[in-house]
Amino acid sequence: MFHAVSEQFADERDVELVVVRAPSPTLSATAEGVITDFDCFPRYGLRSGTSPLAIDGEPKLALATEVPPWRNFVSGTRGNDVAALQRELKRLGYFPASPTSRYDLATKNAVAKLFERVTGRRLTANSLMMTSIIWLPTADTVVEKCEASVGARVSAGTPIASIRGAIHTVEMKAPPADIVPGKRELIVGDQVLVVNQSGAITDNAGLARFASSDQFRIFEESNGQSGLRAKYRLTEPKVVYSVPPSAILFSATGNACVVTADGQSARVSVVSSTLGRSLVEAATGIVWPEVQLEPSPESTCI
């Protein structure tokens, strides 16, 4: 007899990840004049809530909003673009309230505080003008190419930098074969990330957590040379029993069974096999601590 010991089995696989990005957007100047300051370096970041650019000595505020600013924000302005601005101000710690979609006194004060902290200057108007903003598609962007430099004369719409496209999906380079069916997750460093049926990360929350991982930071800093490794496993591990391969019977139709101590056949599913060891799951949910090491020829599996 063989004592079958139960264990947790997550079918964990080592995989390499591929980052699929949206097309690289271009940042454009929003005012006319001469660039007098520009913190732009390929492969380095531009961050929302900073002032990387000045035109004619006037600093510009970089802001990442879900809706690109398309008009001046003046008292009473309403819309989704205002709500997007308020959410970013809240993320940056300057807008304590919930978004109202209205450019009100609280929003004006939040903009003024941020602008003064970042630039050292006070906003003299009660509005936030388009000419004072550099829009970023994400809170932290990576510059691919600087299209303009200090001393260049620009006008509104002049390209000033190409930035790395936002992460669209994260996929496995070569999905593993013969995996155990079931809901799965990816482990990237200390991040446990939900994936779809193809094993890809597609939801915005998951992509944001992936982008915050140390592995992705190292990947970005190496310009993609370091590679991206992860663990691909079952979200809920299965309870399986470890038995010798000789303890398993197979029927003509491919069903698998083990034979218990009392001579009864018990249907199982083989979830993994290695040299000298098979992991099986009880198809009926019956616990059978002892199985025959080598079932007799009379034993059958149905």
Backbone as a ProteinNet text record, in pm:
[ID]
protein_1_A
[PRIMARY]
MFHAVSEQFADERDVELVVVRAPSPTLSATAEGVITDFDCFPRYGLRSGTSPLAIDGEPKLALATEVPPWRNFVSGTRGNDVAALQRELKRLGYFPASPTSRYDLATKNAVAKLFERVTGRRLTANSLMMTSIIWLPTADTVVEKCEASVGARVSAGTPIASIRGAIHTVEMKAPPADIVPGKRELIVGDQVLVVNQSGAITDNAGLARFASSDQFRIFEESNGQSGLRAKYRLTEPKVVYSVPPSAILFSATGNACVVTADGQSARVSVVSSTLGRSLVEAATGIVWPEVQLEPSPESTCI
[TERTIARY]
83.4	0	87.7	32.1	103.6	15.6	74.2	-0.7	2.9	-109.9	-118.3	-132.1	-38.3	-35.7	-91.7	-184.3	-242.7	-151.2	-161	-84.5	-156.3	-113.8	-168.9	-89.6	-161.9	-96.5	-149.5	-60.6	-100	-55.1	11.9	60.5	137.4	231.8	306.6	407.2	405.3	496.9	576.9	703.5	786.5	758.3	728.7	696.6	771.4	788.2	844.9	731.7	732.5	624.6	666.4	566.9	585.4	490.4	542.2	461.6	417	285.9	229.9	185.1	238	212.8	124.1	58.3	-14.5	88.1	48.2	141.8	200.8	327.2	396.3	334.5	280.8	223.4	331.5	294.3	385.2	335	425.9	393.1	414	323.4	329.9	331.3	396.6	394.2	253.3	216.5	83.4	92	214	231.4	340.7	341.6	442.1	555.6	677.7	792.9	918	1016.7	1145.3	1154.5	1194.6	1213	1332.2	1308.1	1414.6	1457.7	1379.7	1417.1	1339.4	1409	1341	1418.1	1361.2	1422.1	1379.4	1440.5	1404.2	1529.1	1524.2	1635.6	1578.5	1623.5	1573.9	1590.7	1484.9	1477.5	1458.5	1446.9	1415.8	1269.4	1219	1076.9	1034.8	910.3	839.3	722.7	705.2	607.8	502.1	379.1	268.9	290.2	254.5	274	411	483.4	613.8	610.6	721.5	730.8	859.6	854.2	976	1009.2	917.5	932.5	901.7	979.1	948.4	963.5	868.8	871.6	869.7	967.2	984.1	990.3	1053.8	1070.3	948.4	838.2	715.7	707.1	711.4	706.7	570.9	574	452.4	432.2	307.9	273.3	235.3	308.4	276.9	166.5	60.2	-53	-98.4	-122.6	-176.2	-323.2	-407.4	-552.2	-610.5	-718.7	-780	-837	-884.3	-936.2	-837.3	-775.7	-680.1	-746.9	-680.7	-737.8	-755	-872.8	-898.4	-952.5	-960.1	-1007.8	-949.8	-963	-921.5	-1019.1	-965.5	-1049.6	-1075.4	-1197.4	-1235.4	-1346.5	-1371.3	-1471.9	-1606.4	-1662.1	-1791.4	-1784.6	-1664.5	-1651.7	-1694.1	-1774.9	-1821.4	-1787.7	-1768.6	-1746.9	-1656.2	-1643.7	-1559	-1411.9	-1371.6	-1231.6	-1202.4	-1300.5	-1282.8	-1274.3	-1361.4	-1358	-1223.9	-1169.8	-1040	-929.6	-935.6	-839.5	-849.7	-970.3	-989.6	-937.3	-956.7	-905.6	-753	-689.5	-543.3	-493.9	-561.6	-526.2	-542.8	-646.2	-668.2	-557.4	-518.5	-409.7	-279.8	-258.7	-137.3	-144.4	-262.8	-277.5	-319	-380.8	-417.1	-568.1	-645.1	-790.1	-854.6	-896.3	-944.6	-1085.7	-1162.7	-1303.3	-1320.2	-1442.5	-1474.8	-1493.3	-1461.5	-1476.8	-1620	-1633.2	-1764.5	-1793.1	-1689.8	-1701.8	-1721.6	-1697.7	-1712.6	-1586.1	-1534.4	-1415.4	-1458	-1449.1	-1496.9	-1379.7	-1410	-1306.3	-1208.4	-1259.9	-1172.5	-1074.3	-1122.9	-1036.3	-932	-975.2	-881.9	-772.4	-810.6	-711.6	-614.7	-666	-579.3	-477.8	-523.2	-433.7	-328.8	-371.5	-279.6	-171.6	-210.5	-113.7	-12.4	-62.1	27.5	121.8	69.7	150.4	259.6	224.6	323.4	430.5	390.1	489.8	586.2	533.7	616.5	703.5	647.2	718.7	776.9	729.6	773.4	704.2	603.2	531.2	382.8	318.3	174.9	96.1	-14.6	-106.1	-176.7	-169.1	-230.8	-376.5	-416.3	-554.4	-634.8	-766.4	-854.8	-885	-808.9	-832.2	-701.4	-714.2	-598.7	-603.7	-506.8	-507.6	-436.8	-482.4	-418.8	-270.3	-233.4	-94	-4	-64.6	13.9	34.6	-21.4	-23.1	56.6	125.1	177	104.3	26.6	-53.1	29	18.8	81.9	-27.4	-12.3	-115.2	-114.8	-1.2	7.6	87.3	68.9	133.4	284.7	338.8	483	507.6	571.4	598.7	749.1	787.5	928.6	951.6	1051	1081.3	1153.3	1104.4	1172.7	1269.5	1222.9	1305.3	1264.8	1363.7	1337.2	1331.3	1216.6	1196.7	1237.9	1260.6	1301.4	1396.1	1469.3	1566.1	1566.5	1639.3	1647.6	1699.7	1633.3	1670.9	1583.9	1510.6	1423.9	1300.4	1257.2	1133.1	1018.6	913.3	799.9	671.4	568.3	433.9	341	217.8	122.3	107.8	127.1	118.1	251.6	360.1	492.2	531.7	570	613.6	739.5	739.8	857.5	919.9	843.6	898.5	807.7	869.4	795.4	813	703.6	711.7	667	711.8	678.7	528.2	470.6	327.1	285.4	163.4	110.4	97.8	104.1	90.9	-53.4	-68.7	-201.8	-238.3	-147.7	-165.2	-28	-29.7	91.4	59.2	136.9	108.7	227.7	203.3	311.5	373.2	505.3	573.8	543.9	547.4	517.9	432.2	300.5	212.9	246.8	257.3	293.4	185	229.3	135.2	93.1	-17.5	-65.5	-82.9	-139	-163.6	-292.8	-301	-422.3	-530.7	-649	-755.5	-792.6	-833.3	-876	-836.9	-898.4	-868.2	-724.8	-654	-511.8	-474.7	-350.7	-297.3	-148.7	-96.4	46.6	108.2	225.8	299.1	419.7	419.5	531	589.3	700.3	756.3	659.8	621.3	525.6	382.7	360.9	228.7	159	36.6	-46.1	-152.2	-148.7	-227	-326.2	-448	-553.7	-528.8	-552.7	-535.1	-664.2	-674.3	-790.7	-766.6	-855.5	-845.5	-720.4	-663.8	-541.2	-415.5	-434.7	-320	-261.6	-338.6	-290	-350.5	-273.8	-323	-380	-508.8	-573	-646.7	-682.1	-759.2	-667.7	-721.5	-642.1	-578.4	-653.6	-598.9	-480.3	-494.5	-385.3	-264	-286.7	-175.2	-102	-177.1	-114.2	-27.8	-77.8	0	122.4	107.7	222.2	329	285.3	379.5	451.3	392.7	454.6	552.9	562.5	648	795.4	880.9	1025	1076.4	1019.3	1064.1	1043.7	927.3	901.9	992.9	1017.6	1109.2	1247.7	1297.6	1428.6	1425.9	1316.4	1298.9	1305.4	1236.7	1237.1	1375	1441	1573	1676.7	1656.5	1749.1	1709.1	1606.5	1553.9	1508.9	1452.6	1398.3	1498.2	1624.1	1726.6	1723.9	1667.8	1671.1	1570.1	1467.8	1363.6	1266.1	1150.8	1046.5	1002.4	1031.2	992.3	878.2	794.3	680.9	645	559.3	503.4	357.3	318.1	180.9	121.5	18.3	-30.9	-182.4	-236.8	-379.1	-411.2	-522.3	-564.1	-600.4	-669.9	-706.4	-639.2	-533.9	-465.1	-559.8	-531.9	-610.4	-551.8	-638.2	-592.9	-565.5	-440.5	-402.2	-331.6	-315.5	-246.5	-127.5	-17.1	103.5	107	111.9	116.6	220.1	272.3	362.8	284.5	346.9	276.7	221.8	287.1	242	108.5	65.3	-61.3	-180.8	-158.9	-267.8	-305.5	-436.1	-491.5	-554	-548	-612.1	-709.1	-826.4	-925.3	-899.6	-973	-959	-1000.1	-1086.9	-1133.7	-1049.1	-942.5	-853.7	-882	-983	-1008.8	-897.3	-870.9	-766.7	-829	-774.6	-823.7	-706.9	-730.4	-643.5	-730.1	-663.6	-736.9	-708.2	-814.8	-799.2	-765.4	-738	-695.8	-800.1	-928.6	-1033.6	-1066	-982.8	-999.6	-1095.3	-1144	-1237.3	-1162.4	-1208.2	-1149.7	-1206.8	-1120.9	-1162.9	-1112.8	-1205.6	-1170.7	-1085.6	-981.2	-894.3	-866.5	-816.3	-766	-617	-537.1	-392.4	-363.3	-312	-286.7	-140.7	-51	91.3	164.3	264.8	345.5	492.4	574.2	719.1	775.8	905.8	967.9	946.1	873.6	852.2	744.1	667.7	567.4	455.8	332.3	216.3	128.6	73.3	-20.7	-159.7	-251.5	-385.8	-487.4	-600	-711.4	-826.5	-888.1	-999.7	-1119.8	-1162.6	-1272.7	-1403.1	-1420	-1544.8	-1535.8	-1419.6	-1402.6	-1381	-1365.9	-1345.4	-1199.3	-1177.3	-1041.2	-1003.8	-894	-848.9	-700.9	-668.5	-529.5	-437.3	-489.4	-403.6	-452.8	-357.9	-390.5	-294.1	-335.6	-249.5	-135.6	-14.3	103.7	104.3	64.8	54	-76.2	-184.4	-313.7	-304.8	-386.3	-386.7	-442.4	-408.8	-459.1	-610.9	-676.8	-822.4	-887.5	-811.9	-868.1	-902.6	-1012.7	-1057.3	-1084	-1081.5	-1112.4	-1221.5	-1332.9	-1445.9	-1456.5
-120	0	126.2	231.1	358.6	463.8	538.9	644.2	771.2	806.8	925.4	1051.2	1142.7	1266.2	1380.8	1455.4	1569.3	1690.2	1775.6	1900.3	2000.9	2125.8	2232.9	2241.4	2251.8	2256.1	2375.8	2471.5	2592.8	2591.1	2481.7	2471.6	2597	2635.6	2760.2	2742.9	2836.8	2833.7	2963.5	2951.6	3069.1	3116.1	3244.5	3297.4	3429.1	3461.8	3590.9	3678.6	3805.2	3896.7	3991.6	4033.5	4131.5	4247.6	4368.5	4488.9	4542.7	4551.6	4607.1	4749.7	4843.3	4985.2	5047.8	5154.4	5238.7	5316.9	5370.2	5450.6	5565	5598.2	5704.3	5839.8	5907.7	6040.5	6147.9	6262	6376.5	6486.4	6541.7	6657.6	6783.7	6877.3	7000.1	7122.4	7226.1	7354.1	7411.4	7487.4	7549.9	7701.8	7753.3	7898.7	7931.8	8054.2	8100.1	8170	8146.6	8213.1	8129.5	8163.8	8095	8005.7	7880.2	7788.9	7835.7	7870.1	7918.3	7814.7	7707.8	7598.7	7474.6	7360.5	7238.2	7118.7	7052.8	6933.4	6811.3	6794.5	6685.1	6604.8	6474.8	6384.3	6249.1	6194.4	6063.7	5957.6	5875.1	5764.9	5813.9	5945	5996.9	6038.8	6057.8	6079.1	6225	6247.5	6372.4	6337.1	6412.4	6375.3	6482.9	6437.5	6528.8	6597.9	6727	6803.4	6866.4	6873.2	6939	7046.2	7117.5	7220	7199	7113.5	7083.6	7184.4	7276.5	7364.4	7508.7	7600.3	7743.6	7805.5	7890.5	7963.2	8111.8	8184.4	8326.8	8350.6	8255.7	8269.7	8234.4	8194.9	8160.2	8008	7957.9	7813	7754.6	7632.9	7560.9	7443	7418.7	7314	7186.6	7078.3	6949.3	6881.9	6842.4	6776.4	6657.1	6545.6	6426.4	6414.7	6428.9	6418.4	6320.1	6251	6152.1	6217.1	6341.2	6417.7	6529.7	6532.9	6639.5	6777.6	6873.5	7009.7	7064.9	7115.9	7168.4	7311.7	7369.3	7506.3	7563.6	7694.8	7757.4	7721.1	7701.3	7675.2	7808	7854.2	7980	7951.5	8045.2	8027.2	7986.1	7875.3	7828.6	7728.6	7705.4	7607	7469.3	7400.4	7267.4	7166.1	7040.3	6936	6825.5	6723.2	6609	6649	6750.1	6794	6856.7	6925.5	6982.6	6870.9	6770.8	6657.6	6584.4	6569.9	6504.5	6586	6717.5	6805.3	6789.4	6786	6773	6638.7	6532.7	6401.6	6401.3	6467.3	6472.8	6560.4	6670.2	6754.9	6677.3	6594.6	6512	6408.8	6346.4	6247.2	6310.6	6434.5	6506.3	6563.6	6553.6	6598	6742	6801.6	6943.8	6967.9	6866.1	6883.9	6780.9	6820.1	6722.7	6671.2	6742.5	6706.3	6606.7	6558.2	6474.6	6564.5	6512.4	6593.7	6643.6	6769.6	6831	6862.5	6849.4	6882.8	7031.8	7112.3	7257.8	7326.2	7420.2	7495.3	7603.9	7566.5	7654.4	7709.3	7773.6	7835.8	7732.2	7615.7	7511.7	7462.1	7449.4	7404	7510.1	7636.4	7746.4	7752.2	7736.3	7741.5	7624.8	7507	7389.7	7411	7465	7494.1	7595.4	7700.5	7806.4	7752.6	7666.4	7608.7	7521.8	7437.7	7351.6	7434.9	7532.3	7614.4	7688.1	7741.5	7815.1	7721.3	7602.6	7508.8	7463.8	7440.1	7385.8	7491.9	7609.5	7712.5	7823.3	7835.3	7946.5	8076.6	8071.3	8192.1	8178.2	8291	8290.8	8312.5	8242.8	8268.6	8400.4	8489	8620.3	8621.8	8521.5	8517.7	8415.7	8426.5	8330.4	8210.5	8196.5	8089.9	8015.6	7897.4	7819.8	7818.2	7887.4	7903.1	7785.7	7753.6	7648.5	7675	7802.6	7838.7	7811.6	7778.9	7751.2	7602.1	7516.3	7371.5	7297.3	7192.1	7090.3	6961.1	6907	6789.4	6663	6573.1	6441.1	6334.5	6230.4	6125.4	6035	6025.7	5947.7	6026.4	5989.7	6066.3	6060.7	5948.2	5934.1	5887.1	5970.3	5935.5	5920.7	5852.4	5835.6	5898.3	5984.2	6054.1	5959.7	5952.7	5877.7	5968.1	6090.6	6183	6326.2	6411.1	6554	6619.1	6680.4	6740.2	6887	6948	7089.2	7105.4	7214	7236.5	7384	7415.7	7553.8	7642.9	7754.5	7848.1	7838.6	7729.3	7712.9	7800.3	7855	7932.1	7838.1	7842.7	7753.6	7835.4	7771.9	7828.3	7719.5	7756.9	7657.1	7545	7421.1	7306	7253.8	7326.7	7279.3	7156.5	7045.6	6928	6960.4	6919.7	6943.6	6813.7	6703.6	6575.1	6461.3	6347.6	6223.2	6138.7	6084.3	6006.7	5863.2	5776.4	5635.3	5615.3	5534.3	5510.5	5442.7	5467.6	5406.4	5255.6	5182.9	5037.3	5001.4	4923.9	4880.9	4745.2	4650.4	4517.6	4462.7	4363.2	4288	4141.7	4079.1	3943.3	3852.1	3722.4	3625.6	3606.9	3605.2	3588.7	3451.9	3348.4	3212.1	3144.8	3152.5	3089.8	2942.6	2894.6	2754.4	2659.4	2543.8	2442.2	2349.3	2282.8	2178.6	2230.7	2348.4	2400.7	2343	2338.9	2290.7	2396.9	2360.9	2460.2	2526.3	2651.9	2725.4	2871.6	2952.6	3094.3	3115.2	3208.5	3224.2	3368.9	3384.5	3516.3	3518.8	3639.8	3659.9	3721.1	3673.9	3729.1	3801.9	3932.9	4016.3	4084.2	4032.8	4084.2	4059.7	4166.8	4154.5	4185.2	4198.2	4228.9	4101.4	4079.2	3968.2	4026.9	3989.8	4059.2	3965.4	4013.6	3938.3	3939.5	3826	3815.4	3765.7	3785.4	3734	3588.4	3530.6	3389.1	3356.4	3456	3435.6	3457.9	3495.2	3519.3	3658.7	3753.4	3890.2	3984.8	4087.4	4194.3	4303.3	4332.5	4431.8	4540.8	4515	4615.8	4727.4	4849.2	4966.5	4956.4	4902.8	4890.9	4794.8	4682.6	4585.6	4640.7	4714.2	4773.8	4876.9	4954	5053.8	4985.7	4876.1	4803.3	4738.4	4686.5	4630	4737.2	4856	4964.4	5012.8	4987.2	5031.5	4928.7	4811.6	4705.8	4736.8	4683.3	4702.4	4639.8	4524.4	4457.6	4545.5	4611.5	4697.1	4819.7	4874	4989.2	4952.2	4835.6	4790.4	4766.7	4710.5	4687.6	4818.5	4920.1	5050.1	5114.5	5106.8	5169.2	5102.9	4974.4	4903.2	4915.5	4995.1	5011.9	4878	4794	4667.2	4554	4578.5	4475.9	4372.1	4407.7	4317.6	4203.3	4219.1	4117.4	4127.4	4065.5	4067.3	3924.7	3876.4	3741.8	3748.9	3646.4	3641	3496.4	3477	3346.6	3346.4	3239	3223.2	3103.4	3126	3017.9	3023.7	2916.1	2912	3007.6	3079.8	3170	3091.3	2980.4	2893.3	2758	2727.8	2600	2480.9	2374.8	2252.8	2163.1	2086.9	1985.7	1858.7	1813.2	1697	1596.2	1474.5	1368.3	1323.3	1302.7	1254.8	1102.5	1037.4	891.1	849.6	728.8	679.1	654.4	671.7	644.9	502.8	407.2	267.7	247.4	344.6	330.5	371.4	421.5	473.8	373.6	348.5	266.1	356.9	311.4	386.8	295.5	350.8	273.5	289	211.7	219.4	354.6	424	555.8	669.9	635.9	738.8	786.1	730	766	712	782.7	742.3	709.1	607.2	565.3	521.7	523.8	455.5	353.2	256.1	152	168.3	184.5	208.8	78.7	94.2	-21.8	-133	-94.8	-196.8	-250.6	-217	-272.9	-198	-79.4	-2.7	92.4	100.5	196	335.4	435	574.4	657.8	724.2	805.7	925.7	954.7	1069.6	1143	1263.7	1340.3	1362.9	1328.3	1348.8	1494.2	1571.5	1712.9	1741.6	1651	1672.3	1540.3	1520	1398.3	1432.8	1383.6	1392.7	1253.8	1239.1	1108.9	1055.2	943.6	877.8	938.3	1036.2	1103.9	1159.5	1132.4	1189.9	1259.7	1372.5	1445.2	1425.4	1375.3	1347.6	1419.4	1453.2	1516.4	1417.4	1402.1	1309.1	1363.3	1288.3	1336	1342.3	1256.6	1253	1325.8	1377.5	1447.8	1356.1	1225.5	1128.9	1131.9	1128.9	1124.7	978.5	936.4	798.4	800.7	793.1	809.6	698.3	576.1	466.6	409.6	389.7	332.2	217	129.2	16.7	65.6	27.7	72.5	15.8	-110.3	-173.7	-252.7	-193.3	-262.9	-396.6	-489.5	-623.3	-616.7	-714.9	-717.8	-721.8	-769	-776.3	-639	-544	-410.3	-341	-270.1	-201.5	-53.9	26.1	168.6	198.3	252.4	280.5	429
0	0	0	-56.4	-59.7	5.5	99	167.9	81.7	26.3	-61	24.8	6.6	85.4	1.6	59.7	-13	-5.8	-106	-110.2	-197.7	-186.8	-269	-399.4	-510.3	-641	-719.8	-748.1	-820.5	-965.6	-1008.5	-1146.9	-1186.4	-1103.8	-1126.4	-1239.3	-1332.5	-1447.5	-1453.1	-1493.4	-1520.6	-1662.7	-1678	-1810.7	-1833.1	-1959.4	-1999	-2050.8	-2010	-2045.8	-2157.9	-2233.4	-2340.8	-2314.3	-2320	-2299	-2434.5	-2452.9	-2576.3	-2547	-2622.2	-2595.8	-2702.5	-2661.5	-2756.6	-2839	-2954.2	-3034.4	-2952.1	-2981.7	-2907.5	-2937.7	-2836.6	-2860.4	-2864	-2914.4	-2921.8	-2828.7	-2749.2	-2666.9	-2748.9	-2732.7	-2811.5	-2721.8	-2771.5	-2701.1	-2707.2	-2605.1	-2602.1	-2606.5	-2625	-2630.5	-2731.5	-2775.4	-2871.4	-2798.6	-2846.3	-2787.7	-2800	-2718.3	-2719.2	-2595.8	-2616.9	-2504.1	-2421.4	-2296.9	-2208.9	-2105.3	-2091.7	-2002	-2045	-2050.6	-2090.8	-2035.5	-1936.6	-1877.4	-1958.3	-2073.1	-2163.6	-2195.8	-2162.2	-2189.8	-2232.1	-2344.6	-2387.9	-2279.3	-2263.2	-2166.6	-2023.8	-2003.5	-1870.3	-1865.9	-1745.5	-1728.6	-1722.9	-1759.7	-1735.1	-1644.5	-1537.6	-1434.9	-1418.8	-1403.9	-1377.2	-1242.6	-1238.7	-1115.9	-1106.5	-1220.3	-1225	-1333.8	-1348.6	-1452.4	-1531.7	-1635.1	-1710.5	-1819.6	-1847.4	-1963.4	-1927.4	-1985.9	-1975.9	-2114.4	-2150	-2276.9	-2246.2	-2301.4	-2271.6	-2120.7	-2050.2	-1906.1	-1823.7	-1889.4	-1818.5	-1801.8	-1678.4	-1656.5	-1692.5	-1744.3	-1781.1	-1686.3	-1649.1	-1553.5	-1628	-1602.3	-1662.7	-1582.9	-1651.7	-1586.9	-1670.2	-1602.1	-1667.7	-1633.1	-1731.9	-1709.7	-1810.3	-1768	-1856.3	-1981.6	-1966.9	-2080.6	-2109.5	-2227.6	-2257.1	-2247.2	-2184.2	-2178.9	-2320.2	-2347.8	-2481.9	-2478.8	-2358	-2343.6	-2214.1	-2198.2	-2073.3	-1961.6	-1841.9	-1725.8	-1654.6	-1663.7	-1599	-1498.7	-1411.6	-1307.8	-1368.3	-1317.5	-1364.8	-1478.3	-1537.4	-1644.6	-1593.4	-1670	-1631.9	-1741.2	-1700.2	-1799.4	-1749.5	-1834.7	-1800.4	-1789.1	-1866.4	-1858.2	-1722.2	-1664.5	-1530.9	-1427	-1439.5	-1346.1	-1354.5	-1476.1	-1493.1	-1426.4	-1440.3	-1373.1	-1221.9	-1169.2	-1024.5	-973	-1050.6	-1007.9	-1001.2	-1096.9	-1093.5	-979.7	-954.5	-840	-709	-703.4	-584.1	-569.3	-678.9	-674.6	-627.7	-667.9	-629.9	-488.7	-425.9	-287.9	-270	-372.9	-364.2	-365.3	-396.3	-404	-312.1	-191.9	-93	-118.3	-196	-214.6	-329.6	-346.5	-462.4	-584.6	-703.9	-825	-841.3	-878.7	-898.4	-1045.2	-1131.2	-1274.1	-1295.7	-1193.4	-1205	-1155.8	-1235	-1195.7	-1096.8	-968.2	-862.5	-780.8	-669.7	-587.8	-533.8	-491.6	-437.6	-543.5	-667.4	-775.5	-808.4	-813	-840.5	-735.3	-607.8	-499.4	-508	-546.5	-560.6	-672.6	-785.7	-897.2	-855.1	-784.4	-742.6	-648.6	-554.5	-460.8	-533.4	-623.9	-699.8	-785.5	-855	-944.5	-866.9	-751.2	-672.1	-617	-571.2	-517.6	-626.3	-746.9	-854.1	-919.5	-940.7	-1017.2	-930.9	-806.7	-722.3	-754.9	-841	-880.8	-847.1	-836	-809.4	-937.1	-947.1	-1058	-1033.5	-1129.4	-1112.2	-1156.5	-1234.2	-1283.8	-1204.2	-1212.9	-1148.3	-1237	-1343.6	-1439.8	-1466.2	-1523.8	-1567.7	-1719.9	-1780.5	-1925.3	-1993	-2113.2	-2191.6	-2211.5	-2223	-2247	-2126.9	-2011.5	-1890.1	-1865.9	-1953.5	-1929.8	-2036.7	-1994.1	-2085.3	-2049.4	-2143.3	-2111.8	-2129.1	-2029.6	-2035	-2036.8	-2116	-2120.7	-1997.8	-1927.4	-1804	-1701.4	-1574.6	-1466.3	-1474.7	-1518.4	-1537.1	-1679.1	-1757.6	-1896.4	-1916	-2021.7	-2055.8	-2193.2	-2201.6	-2326.3	-2422	-2544.3	-2649.2	-2725	-2756	-2833.3	-2801.6	-2781.2	-2761.9	-2899.7	-2929.8	-3061.7	-3066.4	-2951	-2943.4	-2826	-2824.7	-2718.3	-2679.9	-2573.8	-2526.8	-2639.3	-2659.1	-2764.5	-2887.4	-2900	-3017.2	-3003.8	-3115.5	-3116.3	-3154.7	-3076.6	-3099.3	-3101.5	-3151.3	-3145.8	-3093.9	-3064.5	-3014.9	-3117.2	-3072.5	-3160.7	-3209.1	-3184.2	-3225.4	-3143.2	-3206.6	-3129.9	-3048.8	-2923.3	-2839.3	-2789.1	-2785.5	-2741.4	-2784.3	-2816.6	-2838.3	-2713.4	-2662.5	-2539.4	-2563.8	-2476.6	-2487.5	-2470	-2556	-2549.7	-2421.5	-2378.6	-2257.5	-2275.8	-2165.4	-2170.5	-2206	-2311.4	-2355.2	-2295.9	-2308.3	-2248.9	-2210.4	-2121.9	-2088.3	-2116.1	-2205.3	-2249.5	-2222.8	-2228	-2220	-2358	-2362.5	-2490.5	-2550.9	-2468	-2513.6	-2407.1	-2420.1	-2318.7	-2301.4	-2177.6	-2154.1	-2203.8	-2247.6	-2296.7	-2183.2	-2203.7	-2110.8	-1968.5	-1955	-1821.2	-1765	-1633	-1567.5	-1583.1	-1628.8	-1646.5	-1514.2	-1523.3	-1404.7	-1413.9	-1331	-1326.7	-1281	-1347.2	-1321.6	-1291.4	-1241.7	-1208.4	-1240.9	-1256.5	-1278.2	-1152.9	-1115.8	-1002.9	-1059.7	-1047.5	-1093.7	-970.5	-922.6	-798	-683.9	-615.9	-505	-548.6	-678.8	-730.9	-779.4	-730.2	-776	-868.7	-995.8	-1097.1	-1166	-1181.2	-1248.1	-1398.2	-1462.2	-1607.3	-1671	-1801.9	-1874.2	-1912.7	-1992	-2026.8	-2107.1	-2172.1	-2249.5	-2166	-2038.6	-1952	-1965.6	-2020.4	-2040	-1937.2	-1901.7	-1814.5	-1904.6	-1888.3	-1974.9	-1897.9	-1771.6	-1697.8	-1649.5	-1640.4	-1606.4	-1468.8	-1371.5	-1236.3	-1234.9	-1304.7	-1311.4	-1383.3	-1491.8	-1566	-1480.8	-1401	-1313.6	-1208	-1150.5	-1049.3	-1112.2	-1233.2	-1304.1	-1325.8	-1369.5	-1397.3	-1271.9	-1153.7	-1028.8	-971.4	-1035.1	-982.2	-1005.6	-917.9	-932.2	-1060.9	-1098.4	-1220.7	-1342.3	-1347.8	-1463.8	-1460.8	-1342.8	-1332.7	-1385.4	-1345.2	-1392.4	-1543.4	-1590.5	-1734.3	-1811.4	-1761.4	-1828	-1824.8	-1708.3	-1695	-1783.8	-1813.6	-1901.9	-2048.2	-2074.8	-2210.4	-2269.5	-2181.7	-2225.6	-2234.9	-2197.6	-2212	-2100.2	-1983.9	-1868.9	-1879.6	-1965.3	-1974.9	-1859.5	-1875.2	-1773	-1744.2	-1624.4	-1584.8	-1483.7	-1485.5	-1392.5	-1364.7	-1264.1	-1232.9	-1277.5	-1344.7	-1394.4	-1322.2	-1240	-1154.8	-1139.4	-1086.7	-1055.5	-941.4	-954.2	-847.2	-721.3	-739.8	-627.9	-649.1	-572.5	-590	-570.4	-641.7	-629.3	-519.6	-453.9	-358.9	-438.7	-437.5	-515.9	-425.1	-477.1	-404.7	-487.7	-419.7	-486	-477.7	-596.2	-601.9	-705.1	-693	-797.6	-926	-1041	-1167.4	-1175.2	-1106.8	-1112.5	-1043.6	-960.5	-888	-972.3	-1091.5	-1174.4	-1282.2	-1291	-1398.2	-1503.1	-1627.7	-1735.4	-1808.8	-1838.4	-1913.5	-2061.9	-2139.3	-2284.8	-2338.8	-2263.7	-2309	-2252.7	-2177.9	-2127.7	-1987.6	-1919.9	-1781.2	-1692.2	-1581.3	-1488.1	-1353.3	-1286.7	-1155.4	-1068.9	-937.4	-842.4	-770.4	-709.6	-637.5	-489.1	-410	-267.1	-194.8	-64.2	16	16.1	5.2	7.6	-130.9	-231.2	-364.8	-454	-410.5	-491.6	-585.6	-709.8	-804.6	-779.1	-777.7	-757.1	-873.4	-940.8	-1057	-1013.2	-1088.6	-1061.1	-1191.4	-1176.2	-1290.6	-1268	-1364.5	-1353.4	-1392.1	-1297.2	-1324.1	-1353.9	-1312	-1338.4	-1322.3	-1405.2	-1396.3	-1416.2	-1325.9	-1340	-1315.4	-1334	-1319.3	-1177.7	-1168.2	-1041.1	-954.1	-1008	-924	-1011.9	-972.9	-1041	-938.6	-978.6	-893.7	-951.2	-865.9	-913.2	-825.3	-887	-817.2	-814.4	-696.6	-683.9	-758.8	-862.1	-945.4	-867.3	-768.8	-693.1	-560.5	-527.7	-401.2	-283	-309.4	-201.3	-158	-26.3	26.3	48.1	-8	4.9	42.8	173	216	170.2	143.9	101.5	-30.7	-121.9	-251.8	-278.8	-364.8	-401	-490	-451.8	-525.3	-667.1	-679	-809.9	-812.2	-863.6	-864.6	-936.2	-889.8	-950.2	-1091	-1172.2	-1311.3	-1319.8	-1211.5	-1213.6	-1190.9	-1142.1	-1114.5	-1246.6	-1245.2	-1365.7	-1335.7	-1439.5	-1429.8	-1531.7	-1482.5	-1571.9	-1599
[MASK]
++++++++++++++++++++++++++++++++++++++++++++++++++++++++++++++++++++++++++++++++++++++++++++++++++++++++++++++++++++++++++++++++++++++++++++++++++++++++++++++++++++++++++++++++++++++++++++++++++++++++++++++++++++++++++++++++++++++++++++++++++++++++++++++++++++++++++++++++++++++++++++++++++++++++++++++

